[in-house]
Amino acid sequence: MTLARQGMGVALGQRSLAAADLESGALIVVSNRSLQLGHPYSAFTPAQKQGRVDVERLLALLVG
């Protein structure tokens, strides 16, 4: 979103996360077409951090 805000391209994202930028005019909607997301969030862990207790706890919290 940052690059789109700076006029350097287009961003795809959730309207709820971009609401403040849309309201302020920092971002504009270029299409009313909406895509249904099966799983709207993803978590990626670098290989060197896998297995760390703090990272595993955070992932468990996010998964619920």
N, CA and C of each residue as an Amber inpcrd file, in Angstrom:
protein
   192
   0.8230000  -1.1920000   0.0000000   0.0000000   0.0000000   0.0000000
   0.8690000   1.2600000   0.0000000   2.0030000   1.1780000   0.6250000
   2.8600000   2.3580000   0.7210000   3.2470000   2.8930000  -0.6500000
   3.6540000   2.0050000  -1.5520000   4.0450000   2.4590000  -2.8880000
   2.8640000   3.0430000  -3.6530000   1.6940000   2.4480000  -3.4940000
   0.4960000   2.9890000  -4.1470000   0.1820000   4.3760000  -3.5860000
   0.3230000   4.5200000  -2.2780000   0.0970000   5.8100000  -1.6340000
   1.0420000   6.8750000  -2.1880000   2.2400000   6.4590000  -2.5650000
   3.2410000   7.3900000  -3.0880000   3.1130000   7.5850000  -4.5990000
   2.0570000   7.0030000  -5.1980000   1.8090000   7.1860000  -6.6140000
   2.6620000   6.3190000  -7.5160000   3.1870000   5.2220000  -6.9740000
   4.1060000   4.3880000  -7.7440000   3.4820000   3.0990000  -8.2560000
   2.1560000   2.9670000  -8.1470000   1.5350000   1.7540000  -8.6620000
   0.1600000   1.5280000  -8.0880000  -0.3020000   0.3290000  -8.2890000
  -1.6330000  -0.0850000  -7.8560000  -1.4730000  -1.1190000  -6.7500000
  -2.3530000  -1.0800000  -5.7850000  -2.3150000  -2.0540000  -4.6930000
  -3.6090000  -2.8460000  -4.6650000  -3.5030000  -4.1150000  -4.4080000
  -4.6650000  -4.9580000  -4.1410000  -4.6970000  -5.1920000  -2.6430000
  -5.8560000  -5.0170000  -2.0550000  -5.9380000  -5.2100000  -0.6090000
  -7.3680000  -5.1900000  -0.1350000  -7.5180000  -5.3870000   1.1280000
  -8.8540000  -5.3830000   1.7230000  -9.2810000  -3.9510000   2.0000000
 -10.5070000  -3.6550000   1.6020000 -11.0140000  -2.2970000   1.8050000
 -10.9760000  -1.9010000   3.2770000 -11.2620000  -2.8370000   4.1610000
 -11.2640000  -2.5020000   5.5890000  -9.8900000  -2.0380000   6.0570000
  -8.8330000  -2.5930000   5.4750000  -7.4830000  -2.1910000   5.8710000
  -7.0530000  -0.8850000   5.2040000  -7.6860000  -0.5570000   4.0860000
  -7.3410000   0.6680000   3.3640000  -8.3450000   1.7910000   3.6090000
  -9.2990000   1.5820000   4.4950000 -10.3990000   2.5290000   4.6800000
  -9.9180000   3.9490000   4.9680000  -8.9710000   4.1140000   5.8630000
  -8.5030000   5.4660000   6.2110000  -7.8620000   6.1380000   5.0020000
  -7.0630000   5.3950000   4.2370000  -6.4280000   5.9530000   3.0380000
  -7.4610000   6.2930000   1.9730000  -8.5060000   5.4770000   1.8550000
  -9.5620000   5.7530000   0.8860000 -10.3510000   6.9990000   1.2980000
 -10.6490000   7.1100000   2.5790000 -11.4120000   8.2580000   3.0730000
 -10.6300000   9.5590000   2.9310000  -9.3210000   9.4930000   3.1450000
  -8.4970000  10.7100000   3.0650000  -8.1580000  11.0900000   1.6310000
  -8.3760000  10.1530000   0.6960000  -8.0300000  10.4280000  -0.6900000
  -6.6090000  10.0230000  -1.0410000  -5.8650000   9.4660000  -0.0800000
  -4.5010000   9.0060000  -0.3470000  -4.5130000   7.8600000  -1.3520000
  -5.5840000   7.0650000  -1.3320000  -5.7930000   5.9860000  -2.2980000
  -7.1710000   6.1650000  -2.9180000  -7.3200000   5.6910000  -4.1340000
  -8.6270000   5.7180000  -4.7860000  -8.9740000   4.3060000  -5.2460000
 -10.2500000   4.0390000  -5.3990000 -10.7220000   2.7490000  -5.9070000
 -10.7470000   2.8520000  -7.4260000 -10.0510000   1.9470000  -8.0930000
 -10.0320000   1.9830000  -9.5580000 -11.0170000   0.9980000 -10.1750000
 -11.5890000   0.1310000  -9.3460000 -12.5880000  -0.8240000  -9.8280000
 -13.4520000  -1.2440000  -8.6540000 -14.7210000  -1.4120000  -8.9190000
 -15.6220000  -1.9010000  -7.8690000 -15.6780000  -3.4210000  -7.8320000
 -14.9160000  -4.0610000  -8.6870000 -14.8720000  -5.5230000  -8.7100000
 -14.2080000  -6.0170000  -7.4310000 -14.8030000  -7.0160000  -6.8390000
 -14.3080000  -7.5620000  -5.5870000 -14.0280000  -9.0550000  -5.7620000
 -12.9590000  -9.5130000  -5.1730000 -12.6050000 -10.9250000  -5.2350000
 -12.8690000 -11.5700000  -3.8820000 -13.4620000 -12.7330000  -3.9100000
 -13.7180000 -13.4790000  -2.6830000 -12.4360000 -14.1940000  -2.2610000
 -12.0240000 -13.9820000  -1.0410000 -10.8160000 -14.6240000  -0.5330000
 -11.1880000 -15.8480000   0.2870000 -10.6340000 -16.9940000  -0.0730000
 -10.8870000 -18.2020000   0.7040000 -10.2220000 -18.1380000   2.0650000
  -8.9930000 -17.7010000   2.0730000  -8.2220000 -17.5410000   3.3080000
  -7.5500000 -16.1740000   3.2260000  -8.1500000 -15.1560000   3.8520000
  -7.6650000 -13.7980000   3.6470000  -6.2920000 -13.4910000   4.2390000
  -5.8190000 -14.3010000   5.1610000  -4.5310000 -14.0200000   5.7760000
  -3.6040000 -15.2120000   5.6450000  -2.3370000 -14.9310000   5.5200000
  -1.3190000 -15.9720000   5.4590000  -0.1760000 -15.5680000   6.3750000
   0.4810000 -16.5390000   6.9340000   1.6620000 -16.2870000   7.7570000
   2.8180000 -17.0730000   7.1700000   3.9160000 -16.3990000   6.9670000
   5.1120000 -17.0330000   6.4430000   6.2170000 -16.8890000   7.4720000
   6.9370000 -17.9540000   7.6840000   8.0190000 -17.9510000   8.6550000
   9.3220000 -18.2970000   7.9560000  10.3310000 -17.4370000   8.0670000
  11.6210000 -17.7840000   7.4820000  12.1620000 -19.0760000   8.0990000
  12.8320000 -19.8620000   7.3150000  13.3380000 -21.1630000   7.7770000
  14.1430000 -21.0350000   9.0630000  14.9420000 -19.9850000   9.1850000
  15.7910000 -19.8470000  10.3720000  15.0080000 -19.5230000  11.6380000
  13.7270000 -19.1440000  11.4930000  12.9040000 -18.8190000  12.6740000
  11.9040000 -19.9150000  13.0050000  11.7850000 -20.9050000  12.1470000
  10.8560000 -21.9970000  12.4220000  11.3370000 -22.7690000  13.6430000
  10.3890000 -23.1250000  14.4520000  10.7080000 -23.8820000  15.6530000
  10.9750000 -23.0080000  16.8730000  11.1190000 -21.6960000  16.6860000
  11.3050000 -20.8160000  17.8430000  10.0080000 -20.7680000  18.6320000
  10.1180000 -20.8590000  19.9340000   8.9340000 -20.9140000  20.7970000
   8.0630000 -19.6770000  20.6160000   8.6570000 -18.4900000  20.5780000
   7.8570000 -17.2700000  20.4540000   7.1210000 -17.2020000  19.1160000
   7.7720000 -17.6470000  18.0620000   7.1440000 -17.6530000  16.7490000
   6.0200000 -18.6770000  16.7040000   6.2570000 -19.8510000  17.2410000
   5.2330000 -20.8930000  17.2660000   4.0260000 -20.4610000  18.0900000
   4.2490000 -19.7660000  19.1940000   3.1370000 -19.2700000  20.0190000
   2.3110000 -18.2350000  19.2660000   2.9870000 -17.3450000  18.5550000
   2.2690000 -16.3320000  17.7760000   1.4420000 -16.9960000  16.6850000
   2.0150000 -17.9420000  15.9730000   1.2670000 -18.6360000  14.9250000
   0.0610000 -19.3760000  15.5080000   0.2280000 -20.0110000  16.6430000
  -0.8770000 -20.7180000  17.2940000  -1.9790000 -19.7420000  17.6970000
  -1.5930000 -18.5710000  18.1690000  -2.5670000 -17.5490000  18.5570000
  -3.3480000 -17.0660000  17.3290000  -2.6510000 -16.8670000  16.2190000
  -3.3010000 -16.3880000  15.0110000  -4.2520000 -17.4260000  14.4190000
  -3.8700000 -18.6790000  14.4900000  -4.6990000 -19.7580000  13.9470000
  -5.9360000 -19.9470000  14.8200000  -5.7700000 -19.7250000  16.1190000
  -6.8930000 -19.7780000  17.0360000  -7.2060000 -21.1540000  17.4940000
